[in-house]
Amino acid sequence: MQRYFVSLDKLNNIVFNQQDVFHITKVMRCRINDHIEVVINSDAFEAVIDSLSPLKIHLIGEKMRNNELKNDLVLFSPLLKSDKNELVIQKATELGVTKIVFFISSRSIIRLSQKDFDKKLDRYKLIVKEASEQCHRNMIPEIVGLLSLKEIAAHKANINLLAYEEESGKQNTIYKAFKSNSSISFIYGPEGGFDKKEIELLGSMGFSLVSLGKRILRAETASFYGLSIISSLMEEKNE
Ligand code: SAH
């Protein structure tokens, strides 16, 4: 069933945004009495369509299962080439992150001014919303940026993992660094990798080095690999 994030107006009426109205009526071609899922303030419900124009629904049944990870998961991402940022945002959302923080890295191939990043933000926000609906999340991850490496300190978690290519093949895996019931952040480097100075700075900020196995992964693969392991451990081990 398709899921939509909705809000409540002052009179507690359910309000859809215009894109969702279009999606429900024109793309999904929903009819009266069709069922959809709506998320109101992080609670998901099944709902029945009562009228299409204007779009009105009523909720049925109990609150649905909450599909969020039990602890916060933060991804620190460098800016990547072309549409890779959008891919990372979409997949990170599916893998359960609560926040994606973009940072400036000295070996990033892409350089954006804050103004140019802000221009991309609307599109990024649409991607997280659509991905959150598609994968049945209860909340939409936040996107933050563009920050310097020092500034990301404000978004750190209980455990902060730093994937460094020079650790490849070593024994310090994410499995070993994982602790249950803790918020976790994961940082990975751009196509050109991390500069030694950046690794030193992140170390002094409390990040712990982890290896992502023997092979050197492409930057975007590194983000999927790290987040997949962390979210599966969080689902398995967190109470
Ligand atoms: N150009 C670099 C590789 C960069 S890979 C080189 O040739 O060495 C991009 C990012 O992915 C790295 O900065 C690191 O964060 C992560 N990464 C890729 N493979 C990794 C591995 N085996 N272990 C730890 N981190 C890895």
Residues whose N, C-alpha, C, O or C-beta is under 5 A from the ligand:
A	BS01	SAH	A163 Y164 E165 E167 S168 I187 Y188 G189 P190 E191 G192 G193 F194 V210 S211 L212 G213 K214 R215 I216 L217 R218 A219 A222
